[in-house]
Amino acid sequence: MKTRWPVLASCFLVAFAVASPGQAGPVVQVDFSNPGLSPSHWTLILHPDGSGHFHSERGNAPTASPQASDAAQVVAPDQDRDVHLSSQFTGRVFQAARNYRWFNVECESHLKVAFQGRKKLSYAGPEGQGACTFNYSKDKGIQALGDSLVAVSSTILEGARLELLLQHDRLGLDKEMEYLTEAQGDGRVQQICTIRAILERLAEDPAVMERVRKRARSMLERTEE
């Protein structure tokens, strides 16, 4: 069973730290790659105030994402978008960077475990810089951090799939929202605030099923607890 960070419902955007005027602020970057998945590579860049940028590339992965619902069978197109995470979550990421000496540590366990994807955690800021790469880490904190960041990427990609379904297959939204609700409950997706815009569209669109609208409203309410 995966070690998980606490799943934080709140997405209020309060700055964790702010760089001095004219000074480059600290940045945490996460690079993930797995040729067997779609997308096969993604990058998430985070700043202390919760702002960031997400970029993904589909690569030569299967035509359907393993994480998508059976009904949808939709692969999100390449993404290149700004995102904003909660202050609580972002604060934990930067605190982890500090605790692990700006990621100047050995992350990889070197155990014979299934390939989960190559994860590179990087930090650059006034205090220093560093990076470590792992598939699986024996350090519970590092492994939990990696799992949570992967869950954030899953949320962003789910949002992209919802956008695609809204345009081309509104009936498919029902199963996809069912999956998303379940995944939010068990931590497979985190930081629902990153897809607030598409959930608000679904909640207010009379052309989609009422069950979809209800689930979207429920998810939005949970992000504001």
Protein Blocks (a to p, Z undefined) as FASTA:
>chain_A
ZZdddddfblcdcdfbdcdehiacdddddddddfkbccfbdcddddfkopacddddebja
dfbdfkbcfklopacddddddddddfklmmmmmmmmmmnonopacfbgoiacddebjadd
ddddfkbccddddfbdfblklmmmmmmmmmmmmmmmmmmmmmmmmmmommlmmmmmmmmm
mmmmnopaghkllmmmmmmmmmmmmkbcfklmmmmmmmmmmmmZZ
